[in-house]
Amino acid sequence: MPNVVLSKEKLFDKIGKTFDDEEFIQLCFDFGLEVELFCGDELTISSPTETKYVLEVPANRPDLLSIEGIAYSLRSYLDIEPLPIFKSIGPPRKIQLLVQEKVQEVRPHIVGVVFRNVTFTPSNYDSFIDLQEKLSASVGKKRSLVAIGAHDLDTLSPPFYYDAQLPKDIRFCPLNQEKEMVGPEIMEFYSHHAQLKQYVALLKDLTHYPIIKDKNGVVLSLPPLINGNHSKITLNTKNVFVECTALCKTKAMIIVNILSCLFSQYSSKKYEVEQVEVVSAQGETELFPILKYNTQSLKMSDIVSYVGSCGTAQDVAHFLSRMGLKTSVSSSESSILDVAIPPTRPDVLHAVDIYEDVAIGYGYSNLRVEVPKTIGFGKQLPLNKLTDQLREEIAFAGFTEALTFSLCSRDDVSTKLGVQLDCVPAVHISNPKTMEFQVGRTTLIPGLLKTMASNKQMPLPMKLFEISDVILLDKSAEVGARNERRICAVISDKTSGFEIIHGLLDRIMLALEIPRCFSANSAVGYYLKGIEAPSYFPKRCAQVFADGKAIGKIGILHPNVVKNFELLNPCSCFEINIEDFV
C-alpha cells in the first residue's frame, strides 16, 4: 500500500483543527488509515525540525494520496465541512485533443482536463507533482497503464495532436534539459537516469513512439517517459493542461477525475474544472473529465443484515455523509436511502462497498457482536479429504511428495513431452514475466521431472509423487477453464522400474476399493489398455480405465522426454484423474 508523508502543521492547518499525536493516530485508525510519527531528521520534507506523519493509504482509496484528499475526507468525517460539489464545465471554445490513427496500436487512449487561473504556492505545487507520481505508480501501474503529463497551457497553441512517430522523426528538448534530442538519443540518455530508466522499457520495443504536439509542432510529451521542457509548469503558471495517456481508458478516467477534484480548489472558481474535447481517429468526440455523481438506493434491511443494528435511517444517512457519500432518506419510503457517490470514490462499485462505509462511519468498535441466527458446521471438502488419505498411502509405499509450480513454460507441456503446443489445452498467460511461467500446467509430469533433474546428486532410485491440480481449457466452464485434481508418480532408476510404478497404481486402486478386472467391456473395476502416446516409449504405454472411463496413462517415458528434462536414467510414471472417485 502507498505511503503519504505529510507535515503535521500543514495537515492540521488544512483540516482546520489540531490534535495531539495520540488523538490523531486514533482518528486515522477509526477512519481506516495507519499512521507513524517521525520527528527531526528521520524524514525530510522541507524542514529537518518538522514533525511528520506517514500515512499508509489503502490501495482502494487513491483519493487519499495527497494532503488535499486526506484533508477533504477528514473534515467530512469530523463533521467540520461536507465534501464539496465538483463540476466540470464545457467552455464555448473547447480545448481539443485530436487522436491520430497510428497511435491506436501503441497507446490508444487519452483524456485531459484544464485548470484555469490556478494559484500555485511551493507547498501545493510540490503536492501536485507528488500526487501525479503516486497515481502513476499505483493506479497507473508504474506508468504502464496510465502516464500523466502537466503543461503550462499559456505556452502552447491548441488543438493538440496525439500521434505515433518513428523515433528518428521525434525531436524536442526534454524536461529540465537545455538541448534538443532525437528519439534514439532520448532513449539512450534516460536509460541511465536514476528515476526514469525504469520507464524506458515501456517504449524500447516499439517501432513508433507516442507523441503529443500542439498545432505549431511543439512537443508537449513523449509518454510515458518524459514531458517537453517548453511547456513545463512553474510557480508562475496560471492555466494548467493535464493529459493522461493510457492503455486502459477506465484507469485514465479515474486518475483525471481525482486530479480534477483534489486540485480544483486552487482555481479562481473553486471546485470547477474545464473539460477537454477528445476527437478519436474515427471522428467520435468525448468530453473529459466526466465528474458524474452516481446514485444508488439502499434498503435499511440490507444494511442491517450486513452490518448489524447501527441506528435509524437518519443515523445511517449521517454516517455515510461523514464518509463523503452524500445520503438522504427517500421521500417516498423512510426505509430507503438515496446515496450519491462522488467522482473521487472509484472504489465504490457495489452496495457492499457502501455497507463498509456505514460500518466505518458508525465505528467498528461500536458494532454489537451477535451470535448468528443459523448455525453452520464446517467440514473438509470431500476431494481434499480423499487427497490427504491418498497422500498417506503413497508415502507409505516409499514415494516422496513434491510440490511444484502451477505455472510452467510452453515447452514443458509440449515440445519436451513430444507433442505440439496446438494440441495442448493450456491456459496461456497474456504477459508472462519469465520464460519459466508462460502457461498453466496441463500435466504434473514436467514438474516432477524438473525436480528430479535438480536433485541428481540423490541416490537411486528416486521416487516422487504429487497430488495437485492441473489447469485445462474448458469452454463450458464459467471462466473458460477448470481445475482437475490428479495423482502423478515417477520413478527414476538404472532400470525402468515399471513394475514398481504399476504396483503403486494397484495399491491406490485397492485403497479406493476399485477391483482389478481383465475384461475391457466391464463397467466395474479397473484395467489397462495398450496405446501409443508420444511422451512414452513405443509399446510401453497403457491407458488406465476405471469403471469404464479413461482416467489417465501409465508407462515408460520416451528416452527423448528423459533427455529433454536433463535426466540420465530411465523413468516410468503414471498420471490419473481422481475427481470421479469422490
N, C-alpha and C positions, 0 to 999 in steps of 0.2 A: 504494500500500500504506500502511496506517495506521502512524503512529509512536507509540511509547510513551516518555515522558520519565520516567526513574527516578533517584532519589538513589542514588549509588554505595554510600554507607554503609548505607542501609536495604536495598538489594538484597542485598549481601553478608551482612547480618545474617539475612535471610530464607533465603538459600541455606545459611548455616552454614559458609561458607568464604570466605577472602579471596584476591584475585588482584591482581597488578599489571595495569596497563591493557593491555599487550600480550598478556598471558596471557588476559585476559577477552575481548578482541576476537577472538583466535584461537579460543577456546572457542565463542563465539557463531557465528563463521563456520563452524566444523565442524558445529554444530547446525543451521545454516540461517538465521541472523539476521545482519543488517548492523548495525554499531554505530558511532556517532560519539560523541566525548568532548567535553564542554563544561565549562568551569570559570568560576568567578566570576559575572559579571553577564550572560553570554551568554544564559543561560536562567534563568528564575526559577521556583523551586518554593516552597520555604519559607524558605530561607536563601540570600542572594546569594553566600555564600562556599562553598556546597556544590558538590561535583563531581557532574555529572550525566551519565548515559548516555542517548542517544537510540537506541532500538532500532527498526529497521524490520521490522515483522512481516508475513509473507506473508499474502495475502488469504484463504488456505485454513485459517489457524490462528487463529480468533477466541478460542481458549482462552489465547492468549498476549498478550491486550490489557491485562493488568494485572500488577502486581508479583507477585500471588499465583500466577497461571498460569505466569509465567516461572520463579518460584522452584520450583514443583512440578516443572516439566519439567526444569530444570537439575539439581535434586537427584537426580532419577531418572537423568538422563543421566550424572551423575558417580558413580553407584552409592552415593550417600550414604543415600538412602531411597527405596523404591519408591513409586509413585503410590498414594495412599490408596484404600480401597474406599468409594465413596459410596453412601448409602442414602436412599431416600425412604419415609417411613412414613405409614400412614393411621391417625390417632388415632381413638378411639371416636366423638368428635363432630367431624366434618369441617367445615371452613370451606367454605361453598357459594357458587358464583357462578352466578346464575340468568340465562341469556341470554333476552332478550325477542325477540318476532317482528320488531319494527320495525327492529332493528339489523342484521338479516341482509342488508339491501340496502345498508348503509353501510360497516360494518367488521365482518364476520361472526364472526371467531374471537377467542377469549380463553383464556388459560391463566394459571396462577398458582402461587405457592409461598409457604410461611410459614417464616420463620426464628425459632426460639424461643430466648429467653434469650441474646440477642446482646450482646457486649461491644464497643462502639464506642470507638475512640480517634480523635483528629484525623487520624492517618495512614490507618487503614483506612476511616474514614468518607469521606475525600476519594477514596480508591481505589475505593470502592463507587460513588460518584456518577460518577467519571470512566469506569469500566467501562461503566456504563449508557449514557453518551453515545457511547462508542466503538462499542458493539454496535448502538445505534440508527442510527448513521451508516453503519456498514459492512454488517453482516448485514441490518439493518432498512432499508437504502437511504434514509437521512435521514428515518426515521420513516414513509416512505410505505408500507412493507410491515409494519413492526412498530414499535410505540411502547411504552415501558416506564414504569411508574409504581410507586414505592415508598412505602409508607404505614406509619404507626405504628398497629399493629393494636389497641393498648390504647385508642385514641381513637375506635374505631369499633364498630359493632354488626352482626355478620354475621346473616343472609346478605347477600350483595351482589347488586345488580341491575345487569345490563349492558343498557342500553336506548338508544333514539334518541328525541330530543325536538325540538320546534320551537325555534329559537334564542330566541324571546321567552319561552319557558317555563323556560329554564335560568337559575338564579340561584345564585351562590356567590362566595366570596372566593378569588381565585386565589392560588397560592403566593407567599409573601413580600409580599402586599398587605394593606392594612388595611381596605378596604371591599368590600362585596358589589357584584357587577356582573351584568348580564343578558347573554345570549349575544351580541347585536349589539355591546354595549359592550365586551365582552371581545375580540371580533374587531378592533374599531377600536383598542383600546388596544395589542394585541400586533402589529398591522400596522406599528407604528413602533418596536417593540422591536428592539434591535441583534441579539440572538441568535435570538429566536423568530419574527421576522417571516417567515422562510423557510417556516415550518410553517403559517402562516395559509392559504396557498394550498391546502393539503390539505383544508380544511373549507369555504372560502368559497362554493363552487358547490353545496354540499349543502343540500337542503331541511330535513333533520333532522340534528342533531349527535349523535354517540355520547356517552354519559354513563354513569358508574359511580356508584351510590349505595349506601349501606347501608340497613338496614331502617327507620331513622328519617329517611331522606331526605337524609342528609348526603352531599354530593358529594365523592367521592374524586378524580375525574379527569374532564377533558374531553379525551380522547385524539384525536389525537396532539399536542395543543397544550400543555396545562398541567395540573398537579395542583392539588387544592384545598389551601388553607392549613391547614385544620382537621387534616388527617392527616399533615402534613409530619414527616419523621423528623429527629431531632436526636441529639446525642451521648448523650442520656439514654434514647433509645428501646431497649426490650428485645425486643419482639416485632415483627417486620417482615413485612408482607404485600406481596408483589410481584405485579403483574398485567402481562400483555403482551397488548395488543390488536393484531389483525393482519388483513391481507388474505390472508396466506399462513400457514397453520397450521404447516407444517413449519419455517419460519423462526422462528416464535414458540417452538416447542418447543426448537429449538437454543439460542436465547437464554436461556430459562428454565433449561435444563439446565446451561449454562455458569455462569450466576449461582449456581445452587444448589451446584454443585461447588466453585467458587472461594471462596465466602464462607461455606460451612457450617463452616469451621474456626473461625469466631468465635462459633459457638453453644455452649451449655453441653455438648451432646452433639456432639462434633466429627464432621464429615463426614456429618451426618444432617439432613435437612430434612423438613418436614411437608407432605403433599400437600393440594391443594385440589380439591374436587369441582365440576366444571363441568357444569351441567344445561342441555342445549340447549332451544330453543323447542319441540322435538318430544318432550321429556321424557327423552331419552337422556342418560346420565351417563358422564363420563370423569374419571379421576384424573390430576392433573399435579402435579409433574413425573414423568416415567417415566424413572428413572435406570437404564436397562437396559444390560447388558453384552452386546453381540452377539459371537457366536463364529464363527470361520472356521477351516477346516482347510486347510493348505497343504502341498504336496509339495516336498521339498527339490530335486527335479529341476527343478521350475518356477522356484524361486528362483534356482538356479544358471544356468538358461537366460536369465533376465532380468538378473541382477546379476553373475554370474560366480562363480568359486570364492571363498567367503568363510568357510571353516571347516566344522566339523561341525554337525550338527543342534543339539547343545547350545550351540555358539557362537552360532548364529543366534538361538536362543531367548533367549540373554542379550542380544544386540544389540536385539532387539525389546522386551524388558522394560525396557532402558535408555530406550527411546523412549516408554515409558508404555503399551505394548501387552503386557500380561502374557501370557507364552507358555511353553508346556511341550511336551516331546516326548511324542507319543502313546504310551500304554501298550501299544497293540496293534501299532504299527509304528514303528520308530525313524526312518523317513524322513518321517514325518508330523508337522507342528507344529500344535498347537491354540492359536489366538490369541484372546484376549479383548480386545474393542475397547471402551474406556470411553466413557461418555456425553459426555466432554469432547472427543471426536475426531469431529465430524461430517464431517470431510474424508475419512475412510476409508470409501469407497464400494465399492471393488473390490480384488481381490487385488493389482493393480499398485500401489495406494497403500501397501500393506504392504511390497511389494518396495522401494519408495522408502525407507521407514524402515529396512529392512535395510541399504541402501547407506549411509544417514546414520550408523546405529549402528556399522557396520563402518569407515566412513571412506572418502569418495570418493578421497582421496589414496592409500589402501591398495589400491584395486581394480587388478587386473592388466590391462594393456592387451593385448588379444589380436586377432589378425587373424581376421576372420570366416571360418568354415569354407566358406561359399558366397560366390562372387564374383558381384556384380551389376554390370551396365553401365548407367549412366543414359543416357537419351536424351530428346530433346524430344518432347512429345506430338504426334501427327500433326496434330491440329486446330490447335495453336499454331504448328506449323511452317508449315502452309498459311496461317494468318493473317498471319504475318510476310512470306511470299512475296507474298501479295496486297496487303499494305500497301505494299510497294515498287512494285508495278506501278501502283497507283492514284496514288501520289505522283509517279511518272514521268509520269503523264498530266496533271499540273499541279494536282492537288487537294491541299488542306492538311488534315492529320489533326487531328481534335478528340477530346478525351477528356472525356466528360460524366458527370454523376452517374447512378448506378444507380437512385436514388430520384427521384421527381418528384411533383407534385401530381395529384390525381384529375382536375382539369380538363385537365391537359396531355395525358392519354391518352384523354380522352373529349370533353368539350364543345368544347374548342379545335380538335379534329380532326373535329368534326361527327358524333360517334357517341354513343350512350347508354352510360353507365357500366355498366349491367347487361349489355351485350353485350361488355364488355372482360374477358378472362380475367386480371384483375390480382390480385396478392397484396397485400392491404391491411395496413398497419402498425397494430397494435392501439392504440398510444398515441403517435401522431406528435407530435413536439415543435414542428414548424413546419408551416405550410401548404405549404411547398415540398417536403416529404418525407413523403408520405402513402401512396404505393404504389410497388411495384417497377415499373420501366418495362416496357411491353409492346411498345414500338417505339422505334427510335433517332431517329425524325424530330423529336420535340419538343426533344430536347437540342441538335440541330444548328440548329434554327430559333431557339432561345433564344440560342445562341452568336452567330448572325448578328445578332440584334437588339441584342446587347451590343457589336457591332463595326460599327455603321452608318457610322462615320467612314472605314472602309476602302474603297479604290477598288473599283469594279465591274469585272468580275464577281467575286462571292465564290463560291468553290468549296470546299466542305468535305466530308469523309467521316469515317466512324467504323466500325471493325470491333470489335464487342464483343458482350456477352451481353445478352439480354433475359430477363425472368423471367415465366413463364407458369404459370397453374394447371394441374395435371395430376393427376387423381385416381389414375391408375395409378402415379405416382411414389411412392417410399417416404415422402417428406416432404410430398406433396401439391402439389408444384410442381417445375418443372425450368428449367434454363437452356437458351437456344438461341443459338448464335453467328450473327450476321448482319452483312452489309455494308449500310451506308446511305450514299448520296452525294446532296448537294443543291447546286444552282447557283442563284444569285440574280443577275439582270441586268435591263437595261431591256427585254429581250425574254425569253421563257420559257426559252430555252436547252435545249429538249427534245432537239434533235439532238445536243447535246454530251453530255447525260446518257445518251442512247441509245448514242452511240459508246463511252462508258466501259463500259457494260454489255457491248457487243460485245467490247471489249478484254479484260474479265475472263473472258468465256466462251472467248475464244481462248486465254488463258493456262491455263485449266482443261481445254483440249483438248476442248471440247464444241462440235460443229459447229452452224452455223445450219441450220435446216430450215424449210420453208414449209408442211408438212402437219400439221394438228392431230392426225392419227391416228398420227404417228410416235412410236415408243418410244425413238428415239435422236436426240440433238441438242436444241436449244432453240428455242422460238418464243414469240411474243406473241399473246395473245388478248384482244380488247377487252372490258372490263367496265365497270360503273358502281360507283363507290365514293364515299361521302360526303366523303372527305377530298380528292378530286381533282375537277378541272374536268370537267363533263359531256362525254362523247365524247373525252376526252383521257387516258384511263387504260387500262392493259392489265395482264393478269396474265402473269407470267413462268413458263413451263413448261420444265423440263429433264428429259430422258429420261422424258417422260410424266407428270411430277409437278409440281404447282404449288409454286414456291419463293418467290414474292414478287410485288411490284407495281412498276410504273413509270408515271410520268405527270406532268402539270402540276398542281400543288396548287391547290385551290379558293381563289378570292380571299378568302373568309371565313376560311379557315385562315391565310392570309398575314396578314390584318388582325388576327386573334386573337393572333398572336405579335409584333405591333407592327412588322411589316416593310412596306416601301413598294413593293417591286419584285416582279414575278412570280418564281415559284420552280418548278423542276422537280426531281424526285427519283426514286430507286428504292431499294428495300429488299428484299434477298433473304437466304434462309437458306443457309448454306454447309456445314452439318454433313454433308449427304449426299455431298459431294464429297471427303471424306477417304478 
